[in-house]
Every structure is written in C-alpha cells, then in structure tokens.
Amino acid sequence: MTDTPSKEAVAGVEVGERRISIPGFTEEGENLAAETNTAEEHSHGGLGESREVTAGAGSRANRHTGFDVAGFPEPTGTEEEWRFTPLKKLSAVLSDAPTEDAGTDGEPVDYRVTEGLSGVEVSTLAHGQAPRGTVLQPADRAAAVAYSRVDQALHVKIAAGTEVAEPIRIDVTGRQAGARANSHMVLEAEPNARAVFVIEHRGSAAFNGNVETKVAEGASVSVISLQRWDDDAVHLGQHDAEVGKDASYKHISVSLGGDVVRLNTNFRYAAEGAEAEMYGLYFADSGQHIEHRTFVDHNTPRNSSNVLYKGALQGETARTVWVGDVLIRKEAEGTDSYEKNQNLVLTDGARADSVPNLEIETGLIEGAGHASSTGRFDENHLFYLMARGIPEKEARQLVVRGFLNEIVQKIDVEEIQDSLRDALEAELQISGF
C-alpha cells in the first residue's frame, strides 16, 4: 500500500521523495506568502500485507552495504543518498586517505575517555577482532573509508550486570582545521549492564567517524552524541547499534556546531522484546548544513521503536536535512514503530528538507506511522502568550525554547541539559530573539 501525501499536508516541502508544487511557494519550497505550518502524517496497522516505498528509491533492504571502499564510488550528487549534501565541502573526508600526521602535535584529533569506573574496560580492537565489525554495516563511502583506515578502534566494554553510576565520557577534540581524521569506536554492554555514553565533538577537523554499539540481552544503553564543533569543522559519521532480547537502547544526537555535519544513525534487533529510541536536536545558522539520516530495521518480531528529531533554522542559507527510513520486514510481526520530524524556520533564507519513509512487508503489526512538519511560528501560540501580557520578543523565545526542550529533556544528564539550554539561548540571540 502506498500513501500519497495530500497537497494541503506538504505545501512546498519534500515528503516521501515527492515534490509537490503549491501556489505561493517557489520550486525550492520557500514561502512567498504568509507564515505557514506544513505537516504530514500517516498511520498503518491491522491485518493484511501493506508496503509503502518512496517513489524511485526502491526498498531500503536492497541498499548496498559493505566494508570494501571500492564498492562505494565517490558520489557525484546525483545519487539518492547524496542529493541534499554539499559534496564540494566534503572532498577531504570522502577521499580514501589516512589520518593526517600533524607532526610534533601528533594526530589532528585528541581523544579522552573517562577512566577508573568500576566494571568499565577501555581497550582497542584491531581489524577482525570481535566485536569490531559485527554491528557496523557501512552504508556509504565515508563509513567504509573510516572503517578501513583505522588500525586500532577504541573499545569500551561494560561488564555483565554492571550499572555505571555516572556517564562514560568520550571527548573528541579537533586540533587542526581542515586536517583529515578517521575514527572508529566500539561500545559494548554485556547482558544486564546499564550505562550512558556521552561522545562530545569540539574544536575543528575534517572528521570521519564510525560508532558501533552492541547491546546484549537485558542491557540498557544510552548514547548521547554532541556535535559542538567550531564553525569551520566538517563531520561525516555513521552510528550503528544492535539491540538484544529484552534490552533497551536510546540514541540522542545534538548538532549545533560545524560547517557541514552529516550523521547516519541506524539500529536493528538481535531478538524480540527490545525497545529502541532515536532523538535528535539541531539548530542551524547562516551557512551551516546539518543533515541527519535515520534507519530503523525491524528485522525480528515484537520489538518497538520511536524516532523524534526536532530542529530550528535561522539566517541566510541555513540548511537542514532529515531523512528517516523505517523498514518492517516480513518476519517482524508484532512491531510497534513511529517516526516524526519537526522543523521551525525562524528567518527568511533558511530551508529544511524532511523526508519520512515507511516500508512495511507485513500487516501483522501493532502499528506504524510517520509524521513531518516544517513551518514558522504558530501564531495561535504567540497570540496566547501576548494576550497574557508577554512581549512579542519574549513570547517568540518561549515558543522556541518549548519546541526544542522536548528533546533536551530526553537527556538523562543534568549537566548536559543545562549546557544545551545555555547554548540554545545563545543561538536565539544571533537572530535577535
């Protein structure tokens, strides 16, 4: 079954890989008339086999993956998975090149990992040394290059039954603008372990990084990835996870800094009874390109997933992209899945592309749905606040804070919550909010 978005639902926004032209919008989706909210939502469930596949894209199950760099030619921009991305800015990270030698300063990126935590083992893994490569499925050239060009991957393992009381921090600091850095991390939680990982990216580099997370039976893992790069940094990355029986996994991506940031975040299941969530927050300023691609592979029965990404944009040429894929395979009976993306455009000249894709191979599911919205302020919210004596500027700030705070609250680390609220406050000052 293929759902066709209504024109009223998508007014000038790309949804499901289809361009809908609406009076009052240019071909690029810029609103030429009044401020307008656009939304699109579908739900699926019940008996009977159903299948929604985006026009021209084919099944996500057939998408090429592999560790051989030669299997991924350098992209030209005509490929479906690269058509939104500014490739001219990514030549340094898409080339099959080693990490640069920064001379006496060592590598261009510095890594620091929390030490001394009980039940936490920090080591390295060479090529062919499990669990390295058992979870990651490189889906583009960048991921394949990063995998092949890192001799020793960072490995952080949580012993079975261990509950780590504080976040395990992995600080990644770029020390040389434009310098090429390849990275690979393996995060592993043994059965019934509980841990929160915080990966924070700062400084500047041309960074190409993979993260693979193995969540064993009954374990509970959160991975918080913070992209707080300097303005000239470039970051391509793929984060893959495999979630075991009766386990829970949460991935939160926060992208605020960098010139170009493009992250592929994916998870699949090792057995039934698992819960997995993906959350994302991004704020793009003039000249920034922030791109998130998510893929939920429901490959086993009776699992659940939830995806929610929210972003704000301001300034000339600010650009964000979210492409969300959910595949419910024929064997994944009893699945419960939902994905949603919301974008708030604060100024003229900014553009958000939002593409939710849902592919269903069995109707024997609990439910599945997706939603996407891109627009300006809800005038009803502003009216409500201003009618109660709140000045317009402060009312707009409250709307933006409330819109993004839903994701901030998903982060179970108070220190990071406070830090992000301060960062978002600074972002609002840029456009005069």
C-alpha angles and dihedrals in degrees: 000000000000121000117211113211114235120242091238089056100054108026103184097336123116108245124170091358092294123121112218116193114212127183110258094034129090121230087262091059098252114151110236096178133044124337106280136188117216126196141172129187137172134179129196132188147122132065128329128063116279134181132185116188125174116247112270095354101095124205119329086220088069096052111124118252129171148126097247110100090204088066089067113058116202106279122247099196095255092092116101094237094050104037095101096044126096096234095179089071094049104057091107094057099037095055117096094248136138126244108283122252108239092196117228090000092064120218119004091241127057122209125202124181128191107259135201100034115147114248093013119116121193118195142126134262127212125211110293093018109123138265085030108098095011094101105023116087106183107224100182141024095267094057093046092049093048091050095049096042098054112082097186119029121205110251123196114181129186114208120238114279093010120137109198107214098205134036117276103231124206109186116197113191122183112214103182126049112233094006114137116243127178119198139184128181130182117199116190131185115188121213115312093358120142125204146145119219121199116195110186123187119201139156121032138298143122092264127191112180141172127196122188121186125195114197111190128207114307094000125134120211136173122191116194114190115192119193103195098149127156116266095264098051125114121205130184117175147161122206116190129180136184115204119206133215114305089354129133129219132183126185120189121186121192116185117184107135139046136070094253124009121176120173129180110201117187141165139181136177134255095196143346131291097048130135122208132179137185124196130178138186125185138168118191125197131193111310095009124126115199118178130180126184120186131190126187112190110197095195100151133047130270102014131132134217137183127189125187125168123175129183144173128208133197136169138033113314095003104154134187131179130192121180115178123190125187119182119189106191125211092256093051098091116166094031121159112194139161135170131186138176126190128184130190115201109204103179142020117272096040122114134196124191116199122184120175115187126188123185119184125186098176134041093205094097138118091233146306133198146155138202138187133185134176124177150108130276120321100244090205090062091049092048091050093053097041091048086062093056100267112140115243096248092051091044091055090050091052092051093052093045092050092046094055098033091076088074095040089057090058089067108092094203113091094199091057092045091055092045093051094048088055091048092050090049089055090049091055091053090059092069094036097257 
